[in-house]
Amino acid sequence: MNLNYLDPKIDLVFQRVFARADLRKDFLNAVLPLDAPIESLAYLPAEQAPQVPGMRFSIVDVKY
C-alpha cells in the first residue's frame, strides 16, 4: 500500500496548514493543558536582542 500525504512535521507543510489564525488557536487550545483558552496570537521576531550588552543573540520558536 502506497500512502501519499504531507508530513506536518516539515516546517513548510506546518506553515501552510496553519496559515489561518483560527486553526492555530484551535490547535494550540486542543493540545496545550492551559487553565484559560488562548484568545489571540502575536508573531515576534525570531531573533531576540539581548537586554545586557555583550551577551549573545538568541533565536526562539515559541515565547510565552
All heavy atoms as a GROMACS GRO file, in nm:
protein
  515
    1MET      N    1   0.085  -0.117   0.000
    1MET     CA    2   0.000   0.000   0.000
    1MET      C    3   0.090   0.124   0.000
    1MET      O    4   0.179   0.136   0.080
    1MET     CB    5  -0.090  -0.002   0.124
    1MET     CG    6  -0.180   0.116   0.126
    1MET     SD    7  -0.297   0.136   0.265
    1MET     CE    8  -0.312  -0.017   0.344
    2ASN      N    9   0.064   0.217  -0.090
    2ASN     CA   10   0.142   0.339  -0.102
    2ASN      C   11   0.058   0.457  -0.053
    2ASN      O   12  -0.041   0.493  -0.114
    2ASN     CB   13   0.183   0.361  -0.248
    2ASN     CG   14   0.275   0.480  -0.263
    2ASN    OD1   15   0.316   0.541  -0.166
    2ASN    ND2   16   0.307   0.512  -0.387
    3LEU      N   17   0.098   0.513   0.060
    3LEU     CA   18   0.026   0.627   0.116
    3LEU      C   19   0.100   0.756   0.080
    3LEU      O   20   0.218   0.770   0.110
    3LEU     CB   21   0.014   0.616   0.267
    3LEU     CG   22  -0.064   0.496   0.320
    3LEU    CD1   23  -0.056   0.493   0.471
    3LEU    CD2   24  -0.209   0.506   0.276
    4ASN      N   25   0.030   0.847   0.017
    4ASN     CA   26   0.089   0.976  -0.017
    4ASN      C   27   0.022   1.082   0.068
    4ASN      O   28  -0.099   1.102   0.061
    4ASN     CB   29   0.067   1.009  -0.166
    4ASN     CG   30   0.145   0.916  -0.254
    4ASN    OD1   31   0.257   0.879  -0.222
    4ASN    ND2   32   0.086   0.877  -0.365
    5TYR      N   33   0.100   1.149   0.151
    5TYR     CA   34   0.046   1.254   0.235
    5TYR      C   35   0.157   1.355   0.267
    5TYR      O   36   0.274   1.327   0.247
    5TYR     CB   37  -0.014   1.198   0.364
    5TYR     CG   38   0.086   1.127   0.452
    5TYR    CD1   39   0.152   1.193   0.554
    5TYR    CD2   40   0.114   0.992   0.434
    5TYR    CE1   41   0.244   1.129   0.634
    5TYR    CE2   42   0.205   0.926   0.514
    5TYR     CZ   43   0.270   0.995   0.614
    5TYR     OH   44   0.360   0.931   0.692
    6LEU      N   45   0.118   1.468   0.316
    6LEU     CA   46   0.214   1.570   0.357
    6LEU      C   47   0.245   1.553   0.505
    6LEU      O   48   0.154   1.542   0.587
    6LEU     CB   49   0.157   1.710   0.330
    6LEU     CG   50   0.127   1.741   0.185
    6LEU    CD1   51   0.058   1.875   0.173
    6LEU    CD2   52   0.255   1.741   0.104
    7ASP      N   53   0.371   1.550   0.538
    7ASP     CA   54   0.414   1.532   0.675
    7ASP      C   55   0.407   1.665   0.750
    7ASP      O   56   0.480   1.759   0.716
    7ASP     CB   57   0.556   1.478   0.676
    7ASP     CG   58   0.603   1.436   0.814
    7ASP    OD1   59   0.525   1.451   0.911
    7ASP    OD2   60   0.718   1.389   0.825
    8PRO      N   61   0.322   1.678   0.852
    8PRO     CA   62   0.309   1.805   0.924
    8PRO      C   63   0.432   1.841   1.007
    8PRO      O   64   0.442   1.951   1.058
    8PRO     CB   65   0.186   1.786   1.013
    8PRO     CG   66   0.175   1.640   1.029
    8PRO     CD   67   0.228   1.579   0.902
    9LYS      N   68   0.527   1.747   1.020
    9LYS     CA   69   0.650   1.778   1.093
    9LYS      C   70   0.747   1.859   1.008
    9LYS      O   71   0.844   1.912   1.060
    9LYS     CB   72   0.717   1.650   1.140
    9LYS     CG   73   0.633   1.576   1.245
    9LYS     CD   74   0.700   1.448   1.286
    9LYS     CE   75   0.676   1.348   1.176
    9LYS     NZ   76   0.722   1.214   1.203
   10ILE      N   77   0.722   1.868   0.879
   10ILE     CA   78   0.804   1.951   0.791
   10ILE      C   79   0.757   2.094   0.805
   10ILE      O   80   0.637   2.124   0.798
   10ILE     CB   81   0.794   1.902   0.645
   10ILE    CG1   82   0.846   1.759   0.635
   10ILE    CG2   83   0.870   1.995   0.552
   10ILE    CD1   84   0.824   1.696   0.501
   11ASP      N   85   0.851   2.186   0.827
   11ASP     CA   86   0.818   2.325   0.859
   11ASP      C   87   0.729   2.391   0.754
   11ASP      O   88   0.630   2.457   0.788
   11ASP     CB   89   0.947   2.405   0.877
   11ASP     CG   90   0.923   2.542   0.936
   11ASP    OD1   91   0.843   2.550   1.032
   11ASP    OD2   92   0.984   2.639   0.889
   12LEU      N   93   0.760   2.373   0.627
   12LEU     CA   94   0.681   2.435   0.520
   12LEU      C   95   0.537   2.384   0.520
   12LEU      O   96   0.442   2.461   0.507
   12LEU     CB   97   0.744   2.411   0.384
   12LEU     CG   98   0.672   2.471   0.265
   12LEU    CD1   99   0.668   2.623   0.274
   12LEU    CD2  100   0.737   2.428   0.135
   13VAL      N  101   0.519   2.254   0.540
   13VAL     CA  102   0.385   2.195   0.543
   13VAL      C  103   0.309   2.249   0.664
   13VAL      O  104   0.192   2.288   0.653
   13VAL     CB  105   0.392   2.041   0.547
   13VAL    CG1  106   0.254   1.981   0.565
   13VAL    CG2  107   0.460   1.989   0.422
   14PHE      N  108   0.374   2.253   0.780
   14PHE     CA  109   0.309   2.304   0.901
   14PHE      C  110   0.264   2.448   0.882
   14PHE      O  111   0.153   2.485   0.919
   14PHE     CB  112   0.405   2.292   1.020
   14PHE     CG  113   0.340   2.326   1.151
   14PHE    CD1  114   0.275   2.227   1.223
   14PHE    CD2  115   0.346   2.454   1.203
   14PHE    CE1  116   0.216   2.256   1.344
   14PHE    CE2  117   0.287   2.484   1.324
   14PHE     CZ  118   0.222   2.385   1.395
   15GLN      N  119   0.349   2.530   0.822
   15GLN     CA  120   0.314   2.670   0.799
   15GLN      C  121   0.195   2.684   0.704
   15GLN      O  122   0.110   2.770   0.723
   15GLN     CB  123   0.434   2.747   0.745
   15GLN     CG  124   0.542   2.768   0.848
   15GLN     CD  125   0.664   2.836   0.790
   15GLN    OE1  126   0.668   2.872   0.673
   15GLN    NE2  127   0.766   2.852   0.871
   16ARG      N  128   0.190   2.601   0.602
   16ARG     CA  129   0.078   2.607   0.508
   16ARG      C  130  -0.053   2.561   0.571
   16ARG      O  131  -0.158   2.620   0.548
   16ARG     CB  132   0.106   2.521   0.384
   16ARG     CG  133   0.219   2.570   0.299
   16ARG     CD  134   0.177   2.691   0.222
   16ARG     NE  135   0.289   2.735   0.141
   16ARG     CZ  136   0.278   2.808   0.035
   16ARG    NH1  137   0.160   2.847  -0.006
   16ARG    NH2  138   0.384   2.845  -0.032
   17VAL      N  139  -0.046   2.454   0.650
   17VAL     CA  140  -0.167   2.402   0.713
   17VAL      C  141  -0.222   2.501   0.815
   17VAL      O  142  -0.342   2.525   0.821
   17VAL     CB  143  -0.138   2.265   0.780
   17VAL    CG1  144  -0.255   2.221   0.866
   17VAL    CG2  145  -0.107   2.160   0.674
   18PHE      N  146  -0.133   2.559   0.894
   18PHE     CA  147  -0.176   2.650   1.000
   18PHE      C  148  -0.156   2.797   0.962
   18PHE      O  149  -0.125   2.881   1.047
   18PHE     CB  150  -0.104   2.617   1.130
   18PHE     CG  151  -0.141   2.482   1.183
   18PHE    CD1  152  -0.055   2.375   1.171
   18PHE    CD2  153  -0.264   2.462   1.242
   18PHE    CE1  154  -0.089   2.250   1.218
   18PHE    CE2  155  -0.300   2.338   1.289
   18PHE     CZ  156  -0.213   2.231   1.277
   19ALA      N  157  -0.177   2.830   0.836
   19ALA     CA  158  -0.165   2.968   0.792
   19ALA      C  159  -0.278   3.054   0.847
   19ALA      O  160  -0.263   3.174   0.863
   19ALA     CB  161  -0.163   2.975   0.639
   20ARG      N  162  -0.390   2.993   0.876
   20ARG     CA  163  -0.505   3.068   0.931
   20ARG      C  164  -0.496   3.076   1.082
   20ARG      O  165  -0.469   2.977   1.150
   20ARG     CB  166  -0.635   2.999   0.890
   20ARG     CG  167  -0.658   3.004   0.741
   20ARG     CD  168  -0.785   2.939   0.696
   20ARG     NE  169  -0.890   2.931   0.796
   20ARG     CZ  170  -0.986   2.840   0.794
   20ARG    NH1  171  -0.990   2.753   0.697
   20ARG    NH2  172  -1.079   2.839   0.887
   21ALA      N  173  -0.519   3.196   1.135
   21ALA     CA  174  -0.506   3.220   1.279
   21ALA      C  175  -0.604   3.136   1.360
   21ALA      O  176  -0.571   3.088   1.469
   21ALA     CB  177  -0.523   3.367   1.310
   22ASP      N  178  -0.726   3.117   1.309
   22ASP     CA  179  -0.824   3.040   1.385
   22ASP      C  180  -0.783   2.894   1.398
   22ASP      O  181  -0.805   2.831   1.502
   22ASP     CB  182  -0.963   3.053   1.323
   22ASP     CG  183  -0.969   3.009   1.178
   22ASP    OD1  184  -0.865   3.012   1.110
   22ASP    OD2  185  -1.078   2.970   1.133
   23LEU      N  186  -0.719   2.838   1.296
   23LEU     CA  187  -0.671   2.699   1.305
   23LEU      C  188  -0.558   2.688   1.406
   23LEU      O  189  -0.551   2.590   1.482
   23LEU     CB  190  -0.623   2.650   1.170
   23LEU     CG  191  -0.731   2.621   1.066
   23LEU    CD1  192  -0.668   2.576   0.936
   23LEU    CD2  193  -0.826   2.516   1.118
   24ARG      N  194  -0.468   2.786   1.408
   24ARG     CA  195  -0.358   2.784   1.505
   24ARG      C  196  -0.411   2.790   1.647
   24ARG      O  197  -0.367   2.714   1.734
   24ARG     CB  198  -0.262   2.900   1.480
   24ARG     CG  199  -0.171   2.881   1.361
   24ARG     CD  200  -0.064   2.986   1.358
   24ARG     NE  201  -0.116   3.122   1.363
   24ARG     CZ  202  -0.144   3.196   1.256
   24ARG    NH1  203  -0.123   3.146   1.137
   24ARG    NH2  204  -0.189   3.318   1.270
   25LYS      N  205  -0.505   2.880   1.672
   25LYS     CA  206  -0.561   2.893   1.807
   25LYS      C  207  -0.630   2.764   1.849
   25LYS      O  208  -0.610   2.715   1.960
   25LYS     CB  209  -0.660   3.009   1.814
   25LYS     CG  210  -0.597   3.143   1.831
   25LYS     CD  211  -0.695   3.251   1.867
   25LYS     CE  212  -0.827   3.239   1.800
   25LYS     NZ  213  -0.916   3.350   1.820
   26ASP      N  214  -0.713   2.709   1.761
   26ASP     CA  215  -0.784   2.585   1.793
   26ASP      C  216  -0.688   2.470   1.820
   26ASP      O  217  -0.707   2.392   1.913
   26ASP     CB  218  -0.880   2.547   1.680
   26ASP     CG  219  -0.997   2.643   1.669
   26ASP    OD1  220  -1.022   2.718   1.765
   26ASP    OD2  221  -1.063   2.642   1.563
   27PHE      N  222  -0.584   2.460   1.739
   27PHE     CA  223  -0.484   2.355   1.757
   27PHE      C  224  -0.413   2.370   1.892
   27PHE      O  225  -0.402   2.273   1.968
   27PHE     CB  226  -0.382   2.358   1.643
   27PHE     CG  227  -0.268   2.262   1.661
   27PHE    CD1  228  -0.287   2.127   1.642
   27PHE    CD2  229  -0.143   2.308   1.698
   27PHE    CE1  230  -0.182   2.039   1.659
   27PHE    CE2  231  -0.038   2.220   1.716
   27PHE     CZ  232  -0.057   2.085   1.696
   28LEU      N  233  -0.367   2.490   1.923
   28LEU     CA  234  -0.296   2.511   2.049
   28LEU      C  235  -0.386   2.490   2.169
   28LEU      O  236  -0.343   2.434   2.270
   28LEU     CB  237  -0.234   2.652   2.051
   28LEU     CG  238  -0.119   2.673   1.953
   28LEU    CD1  239  -0.078   2.819   1.952
   28LEU    CD2  240  -0.001   2.584   1.988
   29ASN      N  241  -0.511   2.535   2.160
   29ASN     CA  242  -0.605   2.513   2.271
   29ASN      C  243  -0.633   2.365   2.292
   29ASN      O  244  -0.654   2.320   2.405
   29ASN     CB  245  -0.734   2.591   2.248
   29ASN     CG  246  -0.718   2.738   2.276
   29ASN    OD1  247  -0.645   2.778   2.365
   29ASN    ND2  248  -0.786   2.821   2.198
   30ALA      N  249  -0.634   2.288   2.184
   30ALA     CA  250  -0.661   2.144   2.195
   30ALA      C  251  -0.542   2.068   2.250
   30ALA      O  252  -0.559   1.969   2.322
   30ALA     CB  253  -0.701   2.089   2.059
   31VAL      N  254  -0.421   2.114   2.220
   31VAL     CA  255  -0.301   2.038   2.257
   31VAL      C  256  -0.244   2.080   2.393
   31VAL      O  257  -0.199   1.995   2.469
   31VAL     CB  258  -0.193   2.056   2.148
   31VAL    CG1  259  -0.062   1.995   2.188
   31VAL    CG2  260  -0.240   1.994   2.018
   32LEU      N  261  -0.247   2.209   2.425
   32LEU     CA  262  -0.184   2.258   2.547
   32LEU      C  263  -0.279   2.250   2.666
   32LEU      O  264  -0.395   2.290   2.655
   32LEU     CB  265  -0.136   2.402   2.528
   32LEU     CG  266  -0.032   2.423   2.419
   32LEU    CD1  267  -0.004   2.571   2.403
   32LEU    CD2  268   0.096   2.349   2.454
   33PRO      N  269  -0.230   2.203   2.781
   33PRO     CA  270  -0.314   2.200   2.901
   33PRO      C  271  -0.312   2.335   2.973
   33PRO      O  272  -0.240   2.354   3.069
   33PRO     CB  273  -0.249   2.090   2.985
   33PRO     CG  274  -0.105   2.096   2.946
   33PRO     CD  275  -0.102   2.137   2.802
   34LEU      N  276  -0.391   2.429   2.926
   34LEU     CA  277  -0.396   2.563   2.983
   34LEU      C  278  -0.522   2.581   3.067
   34LEU      O  279  -0.624   2.518   3.042
   34LEU     CB  280  -0.393   2.668   2.871
   34LEU     CG  281  -0.272   2.664   2.778
   34LEU    CD1  282  -0.291   2.762   2.664
   34LEU    CD2  283  -0.146   2.696   2.855
   35ASP      N  284  -0.513   2.670   3.166
   35ASP     CA  285  -0.630   2.699   3.251
   35ASP      C  286  -0.735   2.778   3.174
   35ASP      O  287  -0.854   2.757   3.191
   35ASP     CB  288  -0.588   2.777   3.375
   35ASP     CG  289  -0.499   2.694   3.466
   35ASP    OD1  290  -0.512   2.569   3.465
   35ASP    OD2  291  -0.416   2.752   3.537
   36ALA      N  292  -0.690   2.873   3.092
   36ALA     CA  293  -0.781   2.955   3.011
   36ALA      C  294  -0.744   2.939   2.864
   36ALA      O  295  -0.626   2.923   2.832
   36ALA     CB  296  -0.770   3.102   3.052
   37PRO      N  297  -0.841   2.940   2.774
   37PRO     CA  298  -0.809   2.922   2.632
   37PRO      C  299  -0.733   3.043   2.575
   37PRO      O  300  -0.745   3.155   2.624
   37PRO     CB  301  -0.945   2.910   2.566
   37PRO     CG  302  -1.039   2.973   2.660
   37PRO     CD  303  -0.983   2.954   2.797
   38ILE      N  304  -0.655   3.017   2.473
   38ILE     CA  305  -0.581   3.123   2.403
   38ILE      C  306  -0.682   3.205   2.325
   38ILE      O  307  -0.765   3.152   2.252
   38ILE     CB  308  -0.477   3.062   2.308
   38ILE    CG1  309  -0.371   2.986   2.389
   38ILE    CG2  310  -0.413   3.168   2.221
   38ILE    CD1  311  -0.275   2.908   2.305
   39GLU      N  312  -0.674   3.337   2.340
   39GLU     CA  313  -0.767   3.426   2.270
   39GLU      C  314  -0.704   3.495   2.150
   39GLU      O  315  -0.772   3.527   2.054
   39GLU     CB  316  -0.823   3.529   2.368
   39GLU     CG  317  -0.909   3.465   2.476
   39GLU     CD  318  -0.964   3.566   2.573
   39GLU    OE1  319  -0.951   3.687   2.547
   39GLU    OE2  320  -1.020   3.525   2.675
   40SER      N  321  -0.573   3.521   2.157
   40SER     CA  322  -0.506   3.586   2.044
   40SER      C  323  -0.361   3.542   2.039
   40SER      O  324  -0.303   3.502   2.140
   40SER     CB  325  -0.515   3.738   2.056
   40SER     OG  326  -0.439   3.782   2.167
   41LEU      N  327  -0.304   3.549   1.919
   41LEU     CA  328  -0.164   3.514   1.896
   41LEU      C  329  -0.095   3.633   1.832
   41LEU      O  330  -0.155   3.707   1.754
   41LEU     CB  331  -0.154   3.393   1.803
   41LEU     CG  332  -0.216   3.264   1.853
   41LEU    CD1  333  -0.217   3.161   1.741
   41LEU    CD2  334  -0.139   3.211   1.972
   42ALA      N  335   0.032   3.649   1.862
   42ALA     CA  336   0.111   3.756   1.802
   42ALA      C  337   0.247   3.698   1.761
   42ALA      O  338   0.305   3.617   1.834
   42ALA     CB  339   0.131   3.870   1.900
   43TYR      N  340   0.294   3.738   1.646
   43TYR     CA  341   0.426   3.697   1.600
   43TYR      C  342   0.530   3.797   1.647
   43TYR      O  343   0.512   3.917   1.635
   43TYR     CB  344   0.429   3.687   1.447
   43TYR     CG  345   0.366   3.562   1.396
   43TYR    CD1  346   0.238   3.564   1.344
   43TYR    CD2  347   0.433   3.442   1.400
   43TYR    CE1  348   0.178   3.449   1.297
   43TYR    CE2  349   0.375   3.326   1.353
   43TYR     CZ  350   0.247   3.331   1.302
   43TYR     OH  351   0.189   3.217   1.255
   44LEU      N  352   0.639   3.744   1.700
   44LEU     CA  353   0.753   3.825   1.740
   44LEU      C  354   0.869   3.791   1.648
   44LEU      O  355   0.872   3.682   1.590
   44LEU     CB  356   0.792   3.793   1.886
   44LEU     CG  357   0.685   3.818   1.991
   44LEU    CD1  358   0.734   3.767   2.126
   44LEU    CD2  359   0.652   3.966   1.999
   45PRO      N  360   0.965   3.882   1.634
   45PRO     CA  361   1.082   3.847   1.553
   45PRO      C  362   1.154   3.727   1.614
   45PRO      O  363   1.161   3.714   1.737
   45PRO     CB  364   1.169   3.973   1.556
   45PRO     CG  365   1.109   4.063   1.657
   45PRO     CD  366   0.972   4.015   1.689
   46ALA      N  367   1.206   3.639   1.529
   46ALA     CA  368   1.273   3.518   1.578
   46ALA      C  369   1.402   3.551   1.653
   46ALA      O  370   1.437   3.484   1.749
   46ALA     CB  371   1.302   3.424   1.463
   47GLU      N  372   1.473   3.654   1.609
   47GLU     CA  373   1.596   3.692   1.677
   47GLU      C  374   1.564   3.790   1.788
   47GLU      O  375   1.505   3.895   1.766
   47GLU     CB  376   1.694   3.755   1.579
   47GLU     CG  377   1.748   3.657   1.477
   47GLU     CD  378   1.853   3.719   1.389
   47GLU    OE1  379   1.889   3.837   1.409
   47GLU    OE2  380   1.900   3.651   1.297
   48GLN      N  381   1.601   3.754   1.909
   48GLN     CA  382   1.578   3.839   2.025
   48GLN      C  383   1.709   3.905   2.065
   48GLN      O  384   1.807   3.836   2.097
   48GLN     CB  385   1.522   3.756   2.141
   48GLN     CG  386   1.393   3.687   2.109
   48GLN     CD  387   1.280   3.786   2.089
   48GLN    OE1  388   1.260   3.877   2.168
   48GLN    NE2  389   1.206   3.769   1.982
   49ALA      N  390   1.713   4.038   2.065
   49ALA     CA  391   1.833   4.111   2.105
   49ALA      C  392   1.850   4.100   2.257
   49ALA      O  393   1.752   4.104   2.331
   49ALA     CB  394   1.822   4.257   2.064
   50PRO      N  395   1.973   4.083   2.302
   50PRO     CA  396   1.995   4.071   2.447
   50PRO      C  397   1.969   4.203   2.518
   50PRO      O  398   1.990   4.310   2.463
   50PRO     CB  399   2.142   4.031   2.457
   50PRO     CG  400   2.204   4.081   2.333
   50PRO     CD  401   2.097   4.075   2.227
   51GLN      N  402   1.920   4.195   2.641
   51GLN     CA  403   1.896   4.316   2.720
   51GLN      C  404   2.024   4.364   2.786
   51GLN      O  405   2.035   4.480   2.825
   51GLN     CB  406   1.789   4.289   2.825
   51GLN     CG  407   1.655   4.259   2.764
   51GLN     CD  408   1.549   4.231   2.868
   51GLN    OE1  409   1.577   4.222   2.987
   51GLN    NE2  410   1.426   4.215   2.823
   52VAL      N  411   2.123   4.275   2.799
   52VAL     CA  412   2.252   4.310   2.858
   52VAL      C  413   2.355   4.317   2.745
   52VAL      O  414   2.372   4.220   2.671
   52VAL     CB  415   2.295   4.205   2.963
   52VAL    CG1  416   2.430   4.238   3.021
   52VAL    CG2  417   2.190   4.190   3.070
   53PRO      N  418   2.422   4.432   2.728
   53PRO     CA  419   2.522   4.443   2.622
   53PRO      C  420   2.632   4.337   2.638
   53PRO      O  421   2.672   4.304   2.750
   53PRO     CB  422   2.579   4.584   2.640
   53PRO     CG  423   2.478   4.657   2.722
   53PRO     CD  424   2.409   4.554   2.806
   54GLY      N  425   2.678   4.286   2.526
   54GLY     CA  426   2.785   4.187   2.528
   54GLY      C  427   2.736   4.043   2.530
   54GLY      O  428   2.815   3.952   2.510
   55MET      N  429   2.608   4.020   2.554
   55MET     CA  430   2.556   3.884   2.552
   55MET      C  431   2.517   3.847   2.410
   55MET      O  432   2.502   3.932   2.324
   55MET     CB  433   2.437   3.871   2.647
   55MET     CG  434   2.474   3.889   2.793
   55MET     SD  435   2.340   3.848   2.903
   55MET     CE  436   2.340   3.671   2.890
   56ARG      N  437   2.497   3.720   2.386
   56ARG     CA  438   2.466   3.671   2.253
   56ARG      C  439   2.319   3.692   2.219
   56ARG      O  440   2.233   3.697   2.306
   56ARG     CB  441   2.496   3.523   2.243
   56ARG     CG  442   2.640   3.490   2.255
   56ARG     CD  443   2.658   3.342   2.238
   56ARG     NE  444   2.799   3.308   2.245
   56ARG     CZ  445   2.848   3.192   2.211
   56ARG    NH1  446   2.767   3.099   2.168
   56ARG    NH2  447   2.975   3.168   2.220
   57PHE      N  448   2.293   3.698   2.088
   57PHE     CA  449   2.155   3.699   2.039
   57PHE      C  450   2.100   3.559   2.055
   57PHE      O  451   2.172   3.461   2.051
   57PHE     CB  452   2.149   3.738   1.891
   57PHE     CG  453   2.163   3.884   1.867
   57PHE    CD1  454   2.287   3.942   1.846
   57PHE    CD2  455   2.050   3.967   1.863
   57PHE    CE1  456   2.299   4.077   1.823
   57PHE    CE2  457   2.062   4.101   1.840
   57PHE     CZ  458   2.186   4.156   1.820
   58SER      N  459   1.970   3.548   2.073
   58SER     CA  460   1.906   3.416   2.079
   58SER      C  461   1.796   3.410   1.975
   58SER      O  462   1.737   3.511   1.938
   58SER     CB  463   1.849   3.389   2.219
   58SER     OG  464   1.751   3.486   2.249
   59ILE      N  465   1.772   3.290   1.926
   59ILE     CA  466   1.667   3.266   1.828
   59ILE      C  467   1.568   3.170   1.892
   59ILE      O  468   1.604   3.060   1.935
   59ILE     CB  469   1.722   3.208   1.697
   59ILE    CG1  470   1.820   3.307   1.634
   59ILE    CG2  471   1.611   3.173   1.601
   59ILE    CD1  472   1.891   3.254   1.511
   60VAL      N  473   1.441   3.214   1.903
   60VAL     CA  474   1.340   3.133   1.970
   60VAL      C  475   1.226   3.102   1.873
   60VAL      O  476   1.196   3.179   1.784
   60VAL     CB  477   1.285   3.203   2.095
   60VAL    CG1  478   1.394   3.221   2.199
   60VAL    CG2  479   1.227   3.339   2.061
   61ASP      N  480   1.163   2.988   1.893
   61ASP     CA  481   1.048   2.949   1.812
   61ASP      C  482   0.917   2.990   1.879
   61ASP      O  483   0.827   3.040   1.815
   61ASP     CB  484   1.046   2.798   1.787
   61ASP     CG  485   1.158   2.754   1.695
   61ASP    OD1  486   1.196   2.834   1.609
   61ASP    OD2  487   1.206   2.642   1.712
   62VAL      N  488   0.908   2.967   2.009
   62VAL     CA  489   0.784   2.997   2.084
   62VAL      C  490   0.823   3.070   2.212
   62VAL      O  491   0.918   3.032   2.280
   62VAL     CB  492   0.708   2.867   2.120
   62VAL    CG1  493   0.586   2.898   2.203
   62VAL    CG2  494   0.671   2.791   1.995
   63LYS      N  495   0.749   3.173   2.241
   63LYS     CA  496   0.774   3.251   2.363
   63LYS      C  497   0.640   3.285   2.424
   63LYS      O  498   0.549   3.329   2.356
   63LYS     CB  499   0.849   3.379   2.327
   63LYS     CG  500   0.892   3.461   2.445
   63LYS     CD  501   0.973   3.581   2.399
   63LYS     CE  502   1.019   3.665   2.515
   63LYS     NZ  503   1.099   3.778   2.471
   64TYR      N  504   0.627   3.264   2.553
   64TYR     CA  505   0.501   3.298   2.620
   64TYR      C  506   0.528   3.372   2.748
   64TYR      O  507   0.634   3.380   2.798
   64TYR     CB  508   0.414   3.176   2.645
   64TYR     CG  509   0.469   3.078   2.744
   64TYR    CD1  510   0.424   3.080   2.874
   64TYR    CD2  511   0.563   2.982   2.709
   64TYR    CE1  512   0.473   2.990   2.966
   64TYR    CE2  513   0.612   2.893   2.799
   64TYR     CZ  514   0.567   2.896   2.927
   64TYR     OH  515   0.615   2.808   3.018
   0.00000   0.00000   0.00000
